[in-house]
């Protein structure tokens, strides 16, 4: 049976608003914080509760759909066959813990590996960036226009400054050169928000040396609907089953960042 993704997006949107309300309510209470892979990789009981909320909704209403989430509520996926929900319950957990601001719920639905629905909800700003493949992208009720190109030296890109100073990856020098040539860089502490900002023309590009699928799955759908490109630093298609480099931007800027700085000639 074929899926009406426009109707499914409305349901996903309602669940996302409900999850956002739960997060807002949790802020008034003490939050238990744990570290995962390193002291800066934080998770709270709120992250886990929100992921469980989505998992149970999907299991109840669409038991044949698969689920991939940051906190590992469901079994690990080895295939993207069928309908797969990819969810980050709180993207920007450090911001959630420290600032109570600049964090998002990221919800994506893929069909046989193709992004069909993308939702990035900036909870505290009440800004929902959303798209259904082939039906345009929206910020709340306003349709996002196709992006306008700017030359690299007039462009602003999202980048965590930690990647500029860290020498534990092979891209330090290319990133430094790119930063010198851009007009400026910004860091909001949430990959999902920064990708949504590229789609909304608030940023011209975004790059990250290491990012997981739940961080960018929804952003892929948003960006493609407004004519942007997203790939690895070498211009290859992103994996949705394992982490890797991520580069997003307006088409010409994306190409220039790869060919002039981060990857091989296209």
C-alpha positions in Angstrom: 0.0 0.0 0.0 1.4 3.4 -1.0 2.0 6.0 1.7 0.6 9.5 1.6 3.6 11.4 2.9 1.8 14.7 3.0 -0.7 13.3 5.5 2.1 11.4 7.3 4.0 14.7 7.7 0.9 16.3 9.4 0.9 13.4 11.9 4.7 13.7 12.5 4.3 17.4 12.9 1.6 17.0 15.6 3.8 14.5 17.5 6.8 16.9 17.2 4.8 19.7 18.8 3.6 17.4 21.5 7.2 16.3 22.2 8.3 20.0 22.3 5.7 20.7 24.9 7.0 17.8 27.0 10.6 19.2 26.7 9.4 22.7 27.8 7.7 21.2 30.8 10.8 19.3 31.8 12.9 22.4 31.9 11.3 23.5 35.1 12.6 20.4 36.9 16.1 19.2 37.8 17.6 17.3 34.9 19.8 14.2 35.3 22.8 14.4 33.0 25.1 11.6 31.8 28.1 11.5 29.5 28.3 9.0 26.6 31.4 8.7 24.5 33.2 11.6 26.1 32.6 14.3 28.8 31.1 16.6 26.2 28.8 14.1 24.6 25.8 14.6 26.9 22.5 12.8 27.3 19.7 13.5 29.7 16.6 11.5 30.8 14.7 14.0 28.7 16.5 12.8 25.5 15.6 9.2 26.3 12.0 10.0 27.2 11.4 12.0 24.0 12.9 9.2 21.8 10.7 6.7 23.6 7.7 8.9 23.0 8.3 8.8 19.3 9.1 5.1 19.2 5.9 4.2 21.0 3.8 6.4 18.7 5.3 4.8 15.6 5.0 1.3 17.0 1.4 1.8 17.9 0.4 3.5 14.6 2.8 2.1 12.1 4.2 -1.2 13.4 5.7 -2.1 10.0 7.9 1.0 10.0 11.5 0.9 11.2 13.1 3.3 13.7 16.6 4.8 14.0 17.2 7.1 17.0 20.3 8.6 18.7 19.6 7.1 22.1 19.3 3.5 20.8 15.7 2.7 21.9 15.2 0.4 19.0 17.5 -2.4 17.6 20.3 -1.2 15.4 19.4 -0.9 11.7 21.4 -2.6 9.0 19.2 -1.7 6.1 17.1 1.3 4.9 14.5 -0.9 3.1 10.9 0.1 3.7 9.8 3.1 5.7 12.3 4.3 8.3 11.9 7.1 10.9 15.2 8.7 11.8 15.0 10.8 15.0 17.2 12.9 17.2 15.0 13.7 20.2 17.2 16.7 21.3 19.8 17.9 18.8 22.0 20.3 20.8 21.8 18.6 24.2 24.7 20.7 25.5 22.6 23.8 24.7 19.6 22.2 26.4 21.6 21.6 29.5 23.5 24.9 29.7 21.3 27.5 27.9 17.8 26.0 27.8 17.8 27.4 24.2 19.1 26.6 20.7 18.2 22.9 20.6 15.8 21.1 18.2 13.8 18.0 17.6 14.8 16.4 14.3 12.4 14.0 12.6 12.9 12.4 9.2 11.0 9.7 7.3 12.8 7.8 4.5 11.4 5.4 2.0 13.8 2.8 0.7 16.7 5.2 1.4 15.0 8.3 -0.1 14.2 11.2 2.2 10.4 11.9 2.1 9.8 14.0 5.2 12.1 16.4 7.1 11.1 18.3 10.3 13.5 20.4 12.4 11.7 22.0 15.3 13.5 24.7 17.3 11.6 24.2 20.5 12.2 27.4 22.4 11.9 29.7 19.3 8.8 27.8 18.2 10.2 27.6 14.7 9.3 24.5 12.7 11.3 23.9 9.5 9.5 21.2 7.5 9.4 19.7 4.1 7.8 16.8 2.1 9.7 15.7 -0.9 8.4 17.4 -4.0 6.0 19.7 -2.0 8.3 22.5 -1.0 9.8 23.5 2.3 8.2 25.7 5.0 9.1 27.7 8.1 5.9 27.4 10.2 3.3 28.5 7.6 5.6 30.4 5.3 7.0 28.7 2.3 10.8 28.9 1.9 12.0 30.3 -1.4 14.7 28.7 -3.5 18.0 29.9 -2.1 20.1 32.7 -3.7 23.7 32.2 -4.4 26.4 34.4 -2.9 30.2 34.3 -3.7 32.3 32.5 -1.2 33.9 35.7 0.1 30.4 37.1 0.9 29.1 33.8 2.5 28.6 32.8 6.1 28.9 29.2 7.1 28.0 27.2 10.2 31.0 25.5 11.8 32.0 24.4 15.3 35.3 26.3 16.0 36.6 23.2 17.7 37.3 21.7 14.2 39.6 24.6 13.4 41.9 24.1 16.4 41.8 20.3 16.7 44.6 18.4 15.0 43.0 15.0 15.4 41.5 15.0 11.9 43.0 15.5 8.4 40.9 18.6 7.5 42.4 21.2 9.9 44.4 23.1 7.3 41.7 23.0 4.5 39.1 24.2 7.0 41.4 27.0 8.2 41.9 28.1 4.6 38.2 28.1 4.0 37.5 30.1 7.1 40.0 32.7 6.1 38.2 33.1 2.7 34.6 33.1 4.0 33.0 36.3 5.2 32.3 34.7 8.5 31.4 31.6 10.5 28.7 30.9 13.1 28.1 28.1 15.6 24.7 27.5 17.1 25.5 24.2 18.8 22.9 22.2 16.9 23.6 20.7 13.5 19.9 20.3 12.7 19.3 24.0 13.3 22.3 25.0 11.3 21.2 22.8 8.3 17.7 24.3 8.6 19.3 27.8 8.6 21.0 27.0 5.3 17.6 25.9 3.8 16.1 29.2 5.2 18.9 31.3 3.8 20.1 32.4 7.2 23.4 30.6 6.5 25.0 30.0 3.1 26.7 26.7 4.1 27.5 24.3 6.9 30.3 21.8 7.5 31.2 19.2 10.1 34.0 16.7 10.3 32.0 14.0 12.0 28.2 13.9 12.2 25.7 11.1 12.7 22.7 10.3 10.5 20.1 11.5 13.0 21.8 14.9 13.0 21.3 15.5 9.3 18.6 13.1 8.0 15.8 15.8 8.3 18.1 18.5 7.0 18.7 16.6 3.8 15.0 16.8 2.9 14.8 20.5 3.8 17.9 21.4 1.8 17.0 19.4 -1.3 13.6 21.1 -1.5 15.1 24.6 -1.7 17.8 23.6 -4.2 20.8 23.2 -1.8 23.4 20.4 -1.9 24.5 18.2 1.0 27.2 15.5 0.8 30.4 14.3 2.3 33.5 16.6 2.0 34.3 14.6 -1.2 30.9 15.2 -2.7 29.6 11.7 -2.1 26.2 10.8 -0.9 25.7 10.7 2.8 25.3 7.4 4.6 22.3 7.0 6.8 23.7 4.1 8.7 27.1 5.4 9.9 28.6 8.8 10.7 30.9 10.8 8.4 31.8 14.3 7.1 29.0 16.6 6.1 29.0 19.6 3.8 25.9 21.5 2.9 25.4 24.7 0.9 24.0 26.5 -2.0 25.0 24.6 -5.2 27.9 26.8 -6.4 29.2 27.4 -2.9 29.0 23.7 -2.1 31.0 22.9 -5.3 33.6 25.6 -4.5 34.1 24.4 -0.9 34.8 20.9 -2.2 36.9 21.6 -5.2 38.9 24.5 -3.7 39.3 23.3 -0.1 37.9 20.0 1.2 37.8 17.4 -1.5 39.0 16.4 -4.9 38.1 18.3 -8.1 34.5 17.6 -9.2 
